[in-house]
């Protein structure tokens, strides 16, 4: 069986975590070192984050 990653769900989890922290996409993107456009695309499931990018976003969200 192949592991399939649902990037829409990944993005929704990131967006939900960001909103629960009451921070903007711009603020989170600055904290994790990516652009707000990239973060928006990830949150909307339109772009697959690299492993490094996803790790950085997760660490930033969980560490704030």
C-alpha positions, 0 to 999 in steps of 0.5 A: 500500500502506498502512503498518500499525503493529502496536502489539502489536509496538511494545509488546513492543519497549518491554517487552523494552527496559525489561526488559533495562534491569532497570527497572519500568514505574513507573520508566520511566513516571516517566522519560518523563513518563507514567503506569504505567497508560498505559505498561502499556496501550502495552506490551500493545498495548491503547493506541496511544501518541501520536507525542509519547508514543512518541518520549518512551518511545523516547528514554528507553529508548535514552538510559538 
